[in-house]
Amino acid sequence: MNFEMLFVFILLFVVVSLFVSDKVRLDVVAVGAILALLLSGLLTPTEALSGFGDPVLLLIAGLFIVGEGLFKTGIAFAVGDWLMRVAGTNELKLTVMLMLVVAGLSAFMSSTGAVAIFIPIVLSLAAKADIAPSQLLMPISIAALLGGMLTLIGTPPNLIVSTQLEREGLEPFSFFSFAPIGLVILIVGIVYVVIAKKYLLPNKSTKGKTNRKKQTLKDMVIAYNLEGEMLRLKLDDSSGIVNKSIEEARLLSRYNTMIIGIERNNLLIPALSSTKLKSGDSLLVAGKEVALSSLVTNEKLEKLSIGDYQVKRIKKELGLAEVMMTPKSTLIGNSLIDLNFRQHHNLTVLGVKRMGKLLEEDFSNLALEFGDTLLVAGAWKDIALLQEVSDDFLILDLPKEMEEVSPNQKKAPYALGILAIMLL
């Protein structure tokens, strides 16, 4: 055994050991191995860099980019919602369902591609079902490999063997020749994974990574004592606030209630001070129970139910955020009315905390102080804009639901089209 062979064996042992130990990032180990071979003179620069132009590597990188597109356009969450409706939050059902779907997909395409497509979907499901991602990611990787045994094109070795049979003058395999054996192996594999994964896979949840669990919209509503105090009200010609702007209607000063959104022509529009209230509008109004009751009676408004569909739709369009006044904020010493807060930021302030205590009185004329925290409501895009452009506020908390907002939902067909072209 010469020096070059010995060096390669030692390097291979070191690389495998680092992979197994999981103490160094995999990409760092891989690049380090290439550099070692290059610096030792065993590989030329051209040979060392040739792998970066490999079509498979480019395909994987492209699929991860497309996967992020599935996230940004909401497709991953839509598929995740469908799987949640079918399997619920039951970890066993989700595991089996995901493995069957991924195995079926990888029977007709690259197993790498199938896994890359489902990574964003699985991460979305894991967050919704409060399951450690590792408990679902490893099973889909195994399912993708098992799915390759179902068809002739599922994995390259199947094609190689079939082609060799044909060259030898024998009958090649048909498209589903592997299916009888592959199905048995898939079923056995699913059963094994379901039983063994709890003992063999890491169960790393987010609990150890943060001292504070991400708040949901409901948590924020409860924290500001607003639970159960939002109504959906229908406006018609008999109401005294029809054809008035929100500023002219003066619902905050007259009833201590706030319009946080308006449904018009099946669209949710922001509730700005200048927005005209029209007959047929459905108003999303927040306030105390007594104040809301008085508003409904005096302004002749009709109460509408808020079903699951409306709740889901509202969550996609409207959200909450908790913000704090910074020490150098130009807003300190001014009231919300003086600042015309709603008009400038397209957001409605639902509550104010001072020194950690919720202010129960009317806060619209209250001079803001450093350290005050405001619960603001409005369109997700306006909340995101507030975070990006304003130096007057520090975003203390954004609800968990904001992670599921799709900023480019209209571009979902483009993402699906690009995915289809890559897979064909």
KASULVEN-V551427 format. One record per residue. PHI is phi in whole degrees, 0 to 359 (* if undefined). BURIAL is I if it has 9 or more other C-alpha atoms within 8 Angstrom, else O. Layout:
BEGIN
PHI;BURIAL  PHI;BURIAL
END
This chain:
BEGIN
*;O  278;O  297;O  300;O  295;O  297;I  298;O  296;O  297;O  295;O  298;I  299;O  298;O  296;O  297;I  298;O  298;O  292;I  299;I  291;O  293;O  61;O  268;O  238;I  304;O  299;O  293;O  294;O  297;I  297;I  295;O  298;O  295;I  297;I  297;I  296;O  292;I  290;I  291;O  281;O  87;O  285;O  235;I  279;O  306;O  296;O  293;O  295;I  266;O  298;O  295;O  290;O  258;O  295;O  303;O  295;O  298;I  294;I  297;O  297;I  299;O  297;O  293;I  291;I  295;O  297;I  300;I  295;I  297;I  296;I  293;I  295;I  266;I  87;I  294;I  300;I  290;I  295;O  295;I  299;I  298;I  297;O  295;I  294;I  293;O  282;O  255;I  69;I  260;O  291;O  297;O  296;O  296;I  297;I  299;I  297;I  298;I  297;I  296;I  294;I  294;O  293;I  297;I  298;I  290;I  288;I  291;I  240;I  209;I  299;I  297;I  298;O  296;I  298;I  292;I  298;I  294;I  272;I  303;I  297;I  294;I  294;I  297;I  296;I  297;I  299;I  293;I  292;O  269;I  57;O  243;I  299;I  307;I  300;I  289;I  245;I  291;I  297;I  303;I  288;I  295;I  295;I  299;I  297;I  292;I  293;I  296;I  294;I  274;I  273;I  226;I  295;I  264;I  295;I  210;I  307;O  304;O  301;I  293;I  298;O  296;O  297;I  295;I  293;O  300;I  295;I  295;O  275;O  82;O  262;O  285;O  287;O  290;O  276;O  301;O  250;I  300;I  278;I  301;I  304;O  287;I  298;I  296;I  298;O  297;I  297;I  297;O  298;O  297;I  296;I  299;O  297;O  298;I  300;I  283;O  272;O  296;I  294;I  263;O  256;O  264;I  295;O  250;O  275;O  270;O  279;O  297;O  281;O  265;O  213;O  278;O  224;O  288;O  298;O  286;I  260;I  302;I  297;O  300;O  294;I  298;I  294;I  299;O  256;I  56;O  245;I  299;O  70;O  240;I  227;I  239;I  251;I  241;I  267;I  254;I  228;I  296;O  282;O  283;I  283;O  256;O  295;I  69;O  255;I  283;I  298;I  294;O  289;O  292;O  51;O  293;I  292;O  284;O  274;O  235;I  57;I  235;I  226;I  275;I  253;I  189;I  228;I  265;I  219;I  53;O  66;O  235;O  266;I  242;O  293;I  267;I  268;I  301;I  271;O  293;O  280;O  271;I  244;I  300;I  98;O  294;I  250;I  261;I  263;I  241;I  247;I  168;I  288;I  302;O  293;O  295;I  295;I  298;O  295;I  298;I  298;I  290;O  288;O  261;I  54;I  259;I  255;O  285;I  245;O  288;O  245;I  278;O  301;O  297;O  296;O  299;I  296;O  293;O  298;I  297;I  286;I  260;I  244;I  211;I  233;I  207;I  254;I  236;I  235;I  291;I  278;I  301;O  260;O  297;I  284;O  271;I  298;I  93;O  252;I  267;I  297;I  291;O  300;O  278;I  51;O  304;I  299;I  290;I  286;O  245;O  59;I  232;I  250;I  275;I  264;I  195;I  227;I  244;I  234;I  56;O  83;O  255;O  288;I  278;I  274;O  283;O  297;O  260;I  293;O  257;I  278;I  289;I  285;I  236;O  299;I  97;I  297;I  249;I  245;I  263;I  250;I  232;I  168;I  295;I  303;I  295;O  286;I  295;I  297;O  294;I  300;I  292;I  274;O  251;O  263;O  266;O  276;I  235;I  244;I  287;I  280;O  207;O  243;I  293;I  304;I  296;I  295;I  295;O  263;I  285;I  257;I  293;O  235;I  299;I  294;O  265;O  303;I  301;O  295;O  297;I  295;I  297;O  297;I  298;I  297;O  297;O  293;O  274;O  286;O
END
